């Protein structure tokens, strides 16, 4: 099953920047505990969806950020 891309370049860059900020906060010791775990999981999801170009949550919501 091939998923159709539904993320534009700007959306992908924003997700990568957010993931980088989370990583910086984690590695500098500003995030810890349950918050660090949750945000780390979110960062990994953002990185994967950015590289794949598909956000599974966009499909049921009818969102497509690609330029037509």
C-alpha positions in Angstrom: 0.0 0.0 0.0 1.5 3.3 -1.1 0.6 6.4 0.8 0.2 9.6 -1.1 2.4 12.5 0.1 0.4 15.1 1.9 3.1 17.3 3.4 4.6 20.4 1.8 8.2 21.5 2.1 7.4 24.2 4.6 5.5 21.8 6.8 8.4 19.3 6.7 11.0 22.0 7.6 8.9 23.2 10.5 8.7 19.7 11.9 12.4 19.1 11.5 13.1 22.4 13.3 10.8 21.5 16.2 12.4 18.1 16.4 15.9 19.7 16.5 14.8 22.1 19.3 13.4 19.2 21.3 16.7 17.3 20.8 18.7 20.3 21.9 16.6 20.8 25.0 16.9 17.1 25.9 20.7 16.9 25.4 21.4 20.1 27.3 19.4 18.7 30.3 16.5 21.1 30.1 14.0 18.2 29.5 13.7 15.3 31.9 11.2 12.8 33.2 7.9 12.0 31.5 8.0 15.2 29.5 11.3 14.3 27.9 10.0 10.9 26.9 6.8 12.2 25.4 8.6 15.0 23.5 11.3 12.6 22.3 8.7 10.3 20.9 7.0 13.3 19.2 10.4 14.4 17.8 11.0 11.0 16.3 7.5 11.0 14.7 8.2 14.5 13.3 11.5 13.4 11.8 10.0 10.2 10.2 7.0 12.0 8.8 9.2 14.8 7.5 11.5 12.4 5.5 8.6 10.3 4.3 6.4 13.3 3.4 3.3 11.6 4.8 1.4 12.5 7.9 -1.2 9.8 8.8 -3.2 12.2 10.8 -3.7 14.5 7.9 -5.7 12.0 5.8 -8.8 11.6 8.1 -8.7 15.4 8.7 -8.5 16.1 5.0 -5.4 18.2 5.3 -2.8 18.5 2.5 -0.1 21.1 2.8 1.6 20.4 -0.6 1.5 23.2 -3.2 -0.7 22.2 -6.1 
